[in-house]
């Protein structure tokens, strides 16, 4: 610890903690078994012996003091009930103090709550004999190894309630380390400090207790309130949010004179990078959105370690180059996106229906098919002919020039001097006067499902077989209400 910090900052913290107003407010918040003088003395000792805590804003230190007072936990490090942990707040450009409940703190709050009989937690090591089973027959067995036990494998906790029931929770080491990495109790260069650095096993126990609390059947009343408040404070510590509003009484949460104000280093960032490229601007935008902060805050935090930030940006930029090109959307996808929501819902209702189901749906909702988007109507008509194998009902209802969007140019017309026949097809209805090969090809193109059913997928080779196929398709057309040319 530097003498300068003790000389310059410590007396200011002492003056604040021992002021008449803070003493008055603190005594109102304390439980009967805690005295203000003793709590202040222990808190000042914890602050005085930690160099980085002396760098923290006095408002954040005051919030830690009131947190201990309201929860009835001691910040004495050796007790493990609660910790004051410094972290670098890049938004303020200074250190802030966080209150973090300890493993023994949660046990203390559980015992005082009267909600259950016992609470136990243990760390599992690699050489321990350990099994856990979830599901219909939940079970937990743990026999610690003797001697050297290896690295941490996980942690478990058991809650025992007044009705003699028990619940347990287990977290593997991967999940525990994810929580450890989320902690904001780090130095300016990103090195983890505080209880995760000095008491990792205890923090693993505390972490699984806290998760178990979210799932266990605890009643929400005055007795349980303090446990939930401790959990809320820890969630704020994980996210780096200010705990002042949670613990400080009204009027005490204002910035204390001399504490740092939020800083904006975005202009400094812009100057340092010499003008942001389009890729860097996009990277900053994505980073801001994913972390739910402003672009200015991203730039300000980046200035804490600009080289590392730019290295991460370059990795992201290279990954974008290697990423496969975005798949081009089909015409069907584009049509779906362009439709109003009501018609998308309408389409979703029938797009996967099979033959009988789709036929019944069309019968019941014919008016909707009449008035839907013309392109969607074409899709519905083709699906009906292909899967139901019948003439589209609206083809039969359409009249020339009736403006029906579902007629889809399907109304019959007489042949004219141009040589077009019914349906505007060359050479008469369904190409009956075309050469046999052309006539077969025409029917195959127009009625692919009929063609497949008649041929069984085998292409006819001689004229006799081709005629049989043509007659077969024409018969199907007739059976389904179509107009069939003579053979």
PyMOL commands that set and color helices and strands:
alter all, ss='L'
color gray80, all
select helices_A, chain A and resi 3-17+20-29+36-48+53-55+58-71+103-113+173-182+195-198+200-215+222-239+244-247+266-273+278-291+295-322+331-338+341-350+355-364+366-371+374-388+393-397+422-424+429-431+436-446+448-455+463-479
alter helices_A, ss='H'
color red, helices_A
select strands_A, chain A and resi 82-89+94-101+116-125+129-133+139-143+152-161+166-172
alter strands_A, ss='S'
color yellow, strands_A
deselect
rebuild
show_as cartoon
